[in-house]
Amino acid sequence: MTAAIALFGTSADPPTVGHGSILRWLDARFGLVVVWVADNPFKQHRAALSHRAAMMALAIADLGESKVALHQEFSRPRTLETLTLVAARWPDRPLVLVVGTDVVAQIPTWYRGAEVLQRAELLVIARAGMTLVPATVAQIAALGGKLHYASAEVPPVSSTGYRDRGDRASVIPSVAAYIEREGLY
C-alpha cells in the first residue's frame, strides 16, 4: 500500500498517545499520511478547531522525521468533499480512509456514503471494546467498499477519558503543555 495515501481525519479533542501510535503505524506503511482535524457534527467539542489542529501539529512533530503531514485545508464537513480535494491534489494515488471500528457502521448513512466507499478503501483501526459485526462488513461490501484491518496496537486511551479524568499520561508532553498554557479542558 505504499503508493496509496492514508487519510486520517479526526476530531481529536485532544489528540492522545493513541492518535500518536496510529500515526506511527501509518507512517511505517504508507508513502504519505494526510491528517486533518475536523468538527464532528455529532459531537460537542470542548476545544475550538484551531486549538485541536495546533495540538495535532504538535503530535505530528513528536514523530520526528516522517511522512505524516497536517493538511488542515482538507478539513470539510463531508468526507466526500475531502476525498474530492485530495484526489485533485494527488490524482494518480489510491486513497485509503483510516477509520475506527466505531465509525464503520455510520459510513453507509453519510452523505453519498456509497460514493465515499467507491473512492477510497477503508483501513479499520480497532478501538478497545468495539468489534465490527458481520452485518456491517456485509453492508460495506454490498456498497462496493473494501475493508482492510490494521494490525496497529493502540493504547486504550481516549480523548473523552482525558477530558473526564485529566490523565496527563494519555497525551504527549507537548500536547499536555499546550493544554495547560491555553487553559483548555
Summary of the structure (lengths in Angstrom):
residues: 185
radius of gyration: 15.8
end to end distance: 37.8
largest distance: 48.3
contacts: 560
relative contact order: 0.20
helix: 44%
strand: 16%
